[in-house]
Amino acid sequence: MVTITGNTLTLEEVVRVCRLNEQVELSNGAIEKILKSRKIVDDFVDNGDVVYGITTGFGKFSDVSISKEESKLLQKNLIITHAVGAGKPFANEVVRGIMLLRVNNLAKGYSGAKLETIETLIQMLNKKVHPIIPEKGSLGASGDLAPLSHMVLPMIGLGEAEYEGVVMSGEEAMKKADIPVVELTSKEGLALINGTQAMTSVGALAIYDAINLIKVSDIAAALSFEAHNGIVTALDHKVHKVRPHKGQMDTAKIILNMLNNSKMTTKQGEIRVQDAYSLRCTPQVHGASKDAINYVKDKVEIEINSVTDNPIIFPETLEGISGGNFHGQPMALSFDFLGIALAELANISERRLERLVNPSLSGLPAFLVEKGGLNSGFMIVQYSAASLVSENKVLAHPASVDSIPSSGNQEDHVSMGTIAARKAREIMENVRRVLSMEIMCACQGIDLRGNKGLGDGTKSVYEAVRKLVPTLDEDRPLYEDINKCEQLIIDETIIKECEKQIGVIEF
């Protein structure tokens, strides 16, 4: 059970709720804050105070007064007119993240939503009623209006939702799950949709996967070191201590630990004086990506426990202040940075792979197969990897540098943060595939080189791969082998097998 306080949600808890369907509940402290915040909103309405989105219209209509009698219709109209998303639906894990993060935002007690409304959203999470939320259509300010509106539709008996694996009307899904629909009142529609939860859900899951991928990248590089008889002298701590970027120093240390006791690596001058950059500069490249990913992780952890709607209700001072916390720029820049950092992992991985399949660079049989010509071996694996790397270069163009004014130029600068998050996720998936290919090819290279004994960390990874993917003696469908290697990354088997031997791979 994950207890929602509004302040303490962790990335690991987000993943447990999103992917393992862990149940959630509100803390007593959160309930108290929600009730206090709601009373302030009710007082604004009763007193006729002018507060944006409570007693006024939205966006360009912020100067239009709304009466107490019209407040319920105002909130319903807000949802039904803003639910204009496009594209295929988000995966259930992303939808669950959106719902969870919205609950956590509301639980902080600065939004003014009713307790009953928040509890409805929690029931939907716990009973797995997943709104159908199109993944496109958000400008990332005023928050993720379109995606979050689609989240709310089933709460009011509209839209569509998936329940027990079947997509149905929102009304039917709520009925089957025995969850009463709600009637939104003053401030509630705005409180539910004005925030960064769609981009942050996508990005939070992507950063969790990125942390695992950076560990896999080090493992893949270590296997390639052995397949190439790589020079471990370049990993010496003295080299990295004089340029003490944390990620760089950590990477060199981790790869050295994996290669401890390996009979497949060499020292400077034994075979050659130095390796190509894709081996020798692995600590510098992987390390820079690690530092970037750590930066993004810090920003995500701040965002998942932040208030991102408007206006913000301050019970301490009895104020409702209009600000800009819904603006996704902190996440937009972070997720653009994440995409670039991840893309570089695939860039250098593909270069290591190319050196393995290229006989003029590796000294191994062409394309890592005997009887070349009759057999093509891993020739087209490198083509596929190159294609994914090239696609990543297109996807890595930052979304956050673009902005299109909206709402009659009232909302004249937007973040495009949701686009940035979605791109980062897609880049991550491409990187994972390229690393699968490198690991598969490195294991083949080790076999063709003559396995004289692998390192403490790489030996168990090699054995895990070989349980599912045998050495290639003659051509066979390789996509199946790549799929198996990729699954070893997805289920974290590769990391776990390595950590059994060398201890936890720190990040």
C-alpha atoms as one frame of an Amber mdcrd trajectory, in Angstrom:
protein
   0.000   0.000   0.000   1.288   3.457  -0.962   0.134   6.182   1.416  -0.399
   9.539  -0.281   0.677  12.573   1.746   1.321  14.995  -1.100   4.968  15.348
  -0.092   6.668  11.971   0.076   5.890  10.093  -3.142   9.010   8.414  -4.551
   9.932   7.328  -8.054   9.959   3.713  -6.893   6.422   4.062  -5.489   5.251
   5.551  -8.783   6.601   2.504 -10.611   4.952   0.107  -8.137   1.549   1.743
  -8.588   1.917   2.058 -12.362   3.354  -1.359 -13.191   2.501  -3.573 -10.239
  -0.948  -2.096  -9.542  -0.142  -1.401  -5.909  -3.064   0.072  -3.951  -3.058
   3.661  -2.673  -4.685   5.510   0.220  -4.753   9.048   1.594  -2.973   9.834
   4.839  -4.968  11.428   7.648  -2.868  14.555   7.309  -3.692  14.809   3.594
  -7.404  14.458   4.308  -7.235  17.308   6.814  -5.443  19.568   4.333  -7.928
  18.742   1.557 -10.884  19.674   3.763  -9.299  22.983   4.798  -8.521  23.897
   1.207 -12.053  23.073   0.080 -13.576  25.326   2.753 -11.582  28.281   1.410
 -13.012  27.705  -2.085 -16.554  27.493  -0.726 -16.006  30.764   1.122 -14.775
  32.458  -2.069 -17.944  31.407  -3.852 -20.261  32.390  -0.993 -18.582  35.800
  -0.686 -18.552  36.437  -4.416 -14.797  37.033  -4.442 -13.171  37.339  -7.857
 -10.819  34.370  -8.163  -9.700  32.938 -11.501 -11.431  29.703 -12.485 -13.688
  29.777  -9.448 -15.842  32.823 -10.069 -14.472  33.614 -13.561 -14.104  31.904
 -16.926 -10.860  30.419 -18.206  -7.963  31.654 -20.327  -9.128  34.537 -22.517
 -12.425  34.453 -20.584 -10.743  35.169 -17.249 -12.569  38.528 -17.110 -16.008
  36.931 -17.444 -17.793  36.619 -14.078 -19.514  33.340 -13.220 -22.338  33.173
 -10.707 -22.596  30.627  -7.903 -25.522  28.988  -9.696 -23.459  28.523 -12.863
 -20.356  27.104 -11.187 -21.252  23.439 -11.660 -22.018  23.868 -15.340 -18.793
  25.865 -15.742 -16.701  22.964 -14.412 -18.501  20.353 -16.532 -18.161  22.493
 -19.657 -14.471  22.889 -18.917 -13.923  19.142 -19.008 -16.034  18.295 -22.043
 -14.604  21.102 -24.176 -10.987  20.461 -23.200 -11.089  16.702 -23.910  -9.804
  17.027 -27.474  -6.755  14.740 -27.424  -5.377  13.026 -30.511  -3.428   9.904
 -31.372  -3.335   6.462 -29.849  -4.126   6.060 -26.142  -1.444   6.121 -23.488
  -0.524   2.720 -22.065  -2.262   1.793 -18.828   0.935   2.281 -16.837   1.127
   5.896 -18.005  -2.577   6.453 -17.279  -2.101   5.086 -13.771   0.825   7.440
 -13.315  -1.268  10.407 -14.435  -4.006   9.500 -11.945  -1.566   8.868  -9.101
   0.349  12.100  -9.609  -2.881  14.087  -9.822  -4.055  12.584  -6.526  -0.723
  13.446  -4.932  -0.978  17.029  -6.194  -4.522  17.429  -4.823  -3.540  15.803
  -1.515  -1.182  18.686  -0.743  -4.221  20.805   0.107  -3.613  23.754  -2.212
  -6.128  22.901  -4.930  -9.586  23.068  -3.386 -11.037  19.827  -4.771 -13.602
  17.976  -2.669 -12.425  14.962  -0.692 -15.109  12.832  -2.372 -13.767  13.716
  -5.814 -10.202  12.769  -4.896 -11.399   9.519  -3.321 -13.210   8.705  -6.575
  -9.929   8.984  -8.443  -8.282   6.724  -5.853 -11.036   4.130  -6.229 -10.496
   4.151  -9.982  -6.796   3.493  -9.419  -7.389   0.713  -6.925 -10.117  -0.971
  -8.979  -8.192  -0.513 -12.248 -10.648   1.695 -14.077  -8.296   3.252 -16.608
  -9.570   6.232 -18.625  -8.716   6.208 -22.311  -6.328   9.165 -22.675  -4.981
  10.089 -26.138  -1.261  10.759 -25.954  -1.186  13.862 -28.185  -2.770  17.292
 -27.879  -1.066  18.952 -24.925   0.933  22.182 -25.117   2.374  21.607 -21.649
   0.842  24.878 -20.355  -1.677  25.483 -18.856  -0.492  22.063 -17.897  -1.713
  18.957 -19.705  -5.251  20.204 -20.260  -6.408  17.794 -22.968  -4.972  14.550
 -21.522  -6.167  15.336 -18.007  -9.647  16.207 -19.287  -9.865  12.737 -20.815
  -8.860  11.371 -17.396 -11.794  13.195 -15.786 -14.481  12.216 -18.309 -15.244
   8.769 -16.788 -15.395  10.385 -13.342 -18.459  12.318 -14.525 -19.926   9.393
 -16.482 -18.587  10.371 -19.907 -15.735   9.372 -22.205 -14.232   5.896 -22.329
 -12.306   3.674 -19.929 -10.759   0.231 -19.833 -12.018  -2.063 -17.113 -11.046
  -5.720 -16.749  -9.285  -5.572 -20.109 -12.287  -4.234 -22.028 -12.747  -0.717
 -23.367 -16.244   0.603 -22.690 -18.025   3.846 -21.993 -16.861   5.712 -18.917
 -20.308   5.444 -17.409 -20.393   1.667 -17.845 -16.880   1.207 -16.474 -17.712
   3.175 -13.329 -20.927   1.233 -12.876 -19.263  -2.159 -13.292 -16.544  -1.165
 -10.802 -19.213   0.098  -8.388 -17.744   3.603  -8.245 -20.300   6.454  -8.105
 -19.729   9.198 -10.657 -19.229  12.722  -9.322 -20.767  16.118 -10.016 -17.984
  18.650 -10.179 -18.477  21.936  -8.423 -16.555  25.204  -8.163 -12.797  24.938
  -8.884 -12.841  21.127  -9.172 -12.620  20.749 -12.936  -9.744  23.185 -13.040
  -8.078  21.488 -10.055  -8.201  18.156 -11.882  -6.822  19.226 -15.263  -4.514
  22.192 -14.674  -1.135  20.543 -14.083   1.861  18.680 -15.528   0.857  15.139
 -14.617   0.711  13.666 -18.132   4.222  14.754 -19.071   5.523  13.854 -15.625
   3.983  10.371 -15.678   5.541   9.585 -19.055   8.854  11.095 -17.986   8.946
   9.453 -14.553   8.610   5.992 -16.066  11.168   6.887 -18.733  13.697   8.091
 -16.147  13.244   4.897 -14.112  13.941   2.844 -17.239  16.838   5.142 -18.152
  18.525   4.427 -14.818  18.389   0.721 -15.578  19.561   1.261 -19.158  22.656
   3.173 -18.079  23.608   0.162 -15.950  22.994  -2.146 -18.915  25.113   0.161
 -21.079  28.081  -0.389 -18.771  27.505  -4.150 -18.885  27.280  -4.137 -22.692
  30.473  -2.098 -22.908  32.269  -4.518 -20.579  31.281  -7.467 -22.786  32.493
  -5.552 -25.846  35.805  -4.883 -24.069  36.256  -8.642 -23.780  35.140  -9.378
 -27.340  37.711  -6.802 -28.557  40.482  -7.729 -26.092  40.055  -4.145 -24.917
  42.719  -2.239 -23.006  41.626  -1.787 -19.388  44.505   0.595 -18.645  42.250
   3.387 -19.911  39.903   2.604 -17.002  42.569   3.233 -14.370  41.229   5.424
 -11.581  44.195   7.785 -11.895  43.020   8.807 -15.370  39.562   9.752 -14.138
  40.571  11.274 -10.831  42.283  14.118 -12.669  38.995  14.911 -14.450  36.637
  14.171 -11.591  33.171  14.167 -13.134  31.193  11.787 -10.936  29.555   9.815
 -13.730  32.878   9.335 -15.510  34.669   8.129 -12.374  31.779   5.820 -11.457
  31.631   4.287 -14.933  35.343   3.467 -15.054  35.170   1.873 -11.610  32.042
  -0.146 -12.415  33.387  -1.530 -15.697  36.685  -2.414 -14.067  34.801  -4.300
 -11.348  32.858  -6.220 -13.984  36.082  -7.125 -15.802  37.978  -8.164 -12.680
  39.750 -11.529 -13.278  38.931 -11.478 -17.002  41.365 -13.323 -19.255  39.940
 -11.576 -22.326  41.150  -8.022 -21.699  44.619  -6.572 -22.191  46.926  -3.892
 -20.818  48.358  -0.947 -22.729  51.000  -2.125 -25.214  50.287  -5.862 -24.963
  48.425  -6.009 -28.307  48.071  -2.341 -29.215  48.790   0.991 -27.586  45.228
   2.311 -27.430  41.672   1.412 -28.409  39.223   3.333 -30.542  37.145   5.976
 -28.810  34.027   3.796 -28.569  35.911   1.611 -26.067  38.495   3.958 -24.605
  36.068   6.846 -24.042  33.224   4.773 -22.623  33.611   6.289 -19.120  33.539
   9.813 -20.515  30.455   9.206 -22.693  28.465   6.986 -20.357  29.488   9.163
 -17.443  28.147  12.332 -19.049  24.835  10.595 -19.680  24.756   9.404 -16.061
  25.238  12.931 -14.794  22.456  14.155 -17.081  20.099  11.374 -16.003  20.805
  12.142 -12.351  19.908  15.784 -12.990  16.597  14.772 -14.606  15.819  12.333
 -11.794  16.195  15.143  -9.244  13.811  17.361 -11.237  11.225  14.596 -11.589
  11.301  13.862  -7.861  10.625  17.548  -7.170   7.786  17.675  -9.703   5.885
  14.602  -8.507   5.502  16.224  -5.070   4.706  19.738  -6.296   1.579  21.852
  -6.677   1.119  22.542 -10.392  -2.380  23.967 -10.758  -3.894  27.441 -10.799
  -5.090  29.287  -8.830  -3.309  27.986  -5.745  -5.357  28.044  -2.560  -3.454
  29.108   0.564  -5.504  28.231   3.689  -2.909  29.902   5.929  -3.599  33.337
   4.422  -7.081  32.670   3.003  -5.828  33.520  -0.493  -6.311  32.188  -3.975
  -3.311  33.315  -6.026  -3.079  32.984  -9.807   0.421  31.993 -10.866   2.151
  29.811 -13.409   3.031  26.537 -11.672   1.188  24.652 -14.420   3.913  25.651
 -16.897   5.851  22.570 -17.915   9.168  24.238 -18.737  11.146  22.584 -15.895
  10.009  19.184 -17.180  10.280  20.097 -20.863  13.955  21.017 -20.602  14.624
  18.003 -18.389  13.008  15.509 -20.744  14.743  17.015 -23.774  18.006  16.582
 -21.842  17.013  12.997 -20.988  16.385  12.183 -24.630  19.783  13.556 -25.676
  21.577  11.712 -22.862  19.907   8.432 -23.792  20.527   8.873 -27.515  24.273
   9.089 -26.855  24.215   5.670 -25.182  22.922   4.164 -28.418  25.351   6.211
 -30.525  28.411   4.757 -28.833  26.860   1.298 -28.490  26.273   1.090 -32.240
  29.910   2.070 -32.859  31.116  -0.744 -30.598  28.781  -3.100 -32.445  30.098
  -1.949 -35.836  33.660  -2.642 -34.748  32.610  -6.175 -33.793  31.015  -7.059
 -37.141  33.648  -5.308 -39.284  36.564  -7.728 -39.874  39.019  -4.945 -40.753
  38.469  -3.464 -37.287  37.923  -6.550 -35.129  40.178  -9.265 -36.520  37.156
 -11.567 -36.198  35.332 -13.371 -39.019  33.272 -10.947 -41.110  29.906 -10.206
 -39.525  30.716 -12.627 -36.717  29.963 -15.841 -38.587  31.952 -18.650 -40.168
  31.428 -19.394 -43.865  30.699 -15.775 -44.700  28.981 -15.336 -48.031  26.814
 -18.377 -47.562  25.965 -16.909 -44.166  25.286 -13.194 -43.588  25.627 -13.508
 -39.834  25.111 -10.238 -37.959  25.527  -7.968 -40.999  22.000  -6.519 -40.928
  21.909  -6.300 -37.138  24.252  -3.352 -37.526  21.937  -1.880 -40.189  19.016
  -2.038 -37.770  21.051  -0.509 -34.975  22.207   2.283 -37.291  18.594   2.973
 -38.270  17.513   3.279 -34.641  20.450   5.541 -33.843  19.602   7.765 -36.796
  15.963   7.924 -35.727  17.075   8.954 -32.246  18.998  11.866 -33.713  15.741
  13.161 -35.208  13.804  12.529 -31.981  16.474  14.230 -29.871  15.680  17.633
 -31.393  14.393  19.570 -28.366  10.641  20.136 -28.140  11.097  22.840 -25.526
  12.549  25.365 -27.981   9.154  25.643 -29.682   6.124  27.599 -28.514   2.789
  28.487 -30.133   0.514  31.085 -28.477  -2.982  29.941 -27.492  -6.225  31.185
 -25.928  -6.318  34.463 -27.801  -2.653  35.114 -26.948  -3.419  35.094 -23.210
  -1.342  31.933 -22.970   1.450  33.187 -25.180   4.331  30.909 -24.196   3.981
  27.153 -23.717   6.453  24.367 -22.921   5.678  21.431 -25.233   6.853  19.330
 -22.281   4.556  16.404 -23.014   6.057  16.082 -26.478   9.523  16.128 -24.887
   8.534  13.349 -22.474   7.030  11.188 -25.204  10.132  11.623 -27.366  12.406
  10.677 -24.476  10.394   7.510 -23.920  10.640   6.575 -27.610  14.381   7.217
 -27.623  14.697   5.040 -24.520  12.962   2.149 -26.305  15.295   2.495 -29.299
  18.347   2.577 -27.027  17.201  -0.581 -25.277  16.970  -2.345 -28.634  20.456
  -1.229 -29.705  21.947  -2.405 -26.401  20.251  -5.775 -26.911  22.016  -6.043
 -30.243  25.397  -5.069 -28.819  25.110  -7.626 -26.018  24.153 -10.371 -28.487
  27.031  -9.499 -30.827  29.557  -9.157 -27.992  28.716 -12.659 -26.751  29.220
 -13.974 -30.298  32.524 -12.117 -30.549  33.690 -13.652 -27.269  32.916 -17.124
 -28.620  34.735 -16.517 -31.901  37.698 -14.939 -30.105  37.936 -18.013 -27.884
  36.514 -17.613 -24.410  39.500 -17.853 -22.104  37.579 -16.731 -19.029  35.346
 -13.721 -18.460  35.240 -11.142 -15.707  33.483 -11.441 -12.385  30.467  -9.468
 -13.599  30.377 -10.288 -17.294  30.601 -14.066 -16.890  27.158 -14.392 -15.320
  25.612 -12.039 -17.886  27.151 -14.036 -20.732  25.758 -17.233 -19.238  22.276
 -15.703 -18.871  22.327 -14.741 -22.551  23.584 -18.141 -23.641  20.758 -19.903
 -21.800  18.363 -18.289 -24.261  20.506 -17.448 -27.287  23.015 -20.056 -28.505
  26.153 -19.243 -30.448  25.374 -18.552 -34.113  26.977 -21.247 -36.263  24.821
 -20.681 -39.325  22.132 -18.190 -40.265  18.815 -18.230 -38.400  16.086 -15.625
 -37.724  17.916 -13.132 -35.532  14.977 -10.960 -34.471  13.954 -13.719 -32.076
  17.400 -13.673 -30.461  17.323  -9.876 -30.195  13.866 -10.069 -28.599  15.194
 -12.492 -25.993  18.155 -10.262 -25.192  15.849  -7.261 -24.922  13.576  -9.127
 -22.526  16.596  -9.811 -20.314  17.008  -6.036 -20.114  13.309  -5.311 -19.536
  12.951  -7.781 -16.676  16.312  -6.610 -15.255  17.823 -10.117 -15.431  21.054
  -8.769 -16.904  21.486  -6.291 -14.053  20.545  -8.824 -11.381  22.945 -11.468
 -12.707  25.811  -8.995 -12.747  24.995  -7.665  -9.281  25.001 -11.182  -7.835
  28.723 -11.256  -8.512  29.961  -7.697  -7.991  27.340  -6.181  -5.678  24.845
  -3.417  -6.361  25.707  -1.277  -9.373  25.483   2.190  -7.900  23.876   5.035
  -9.811
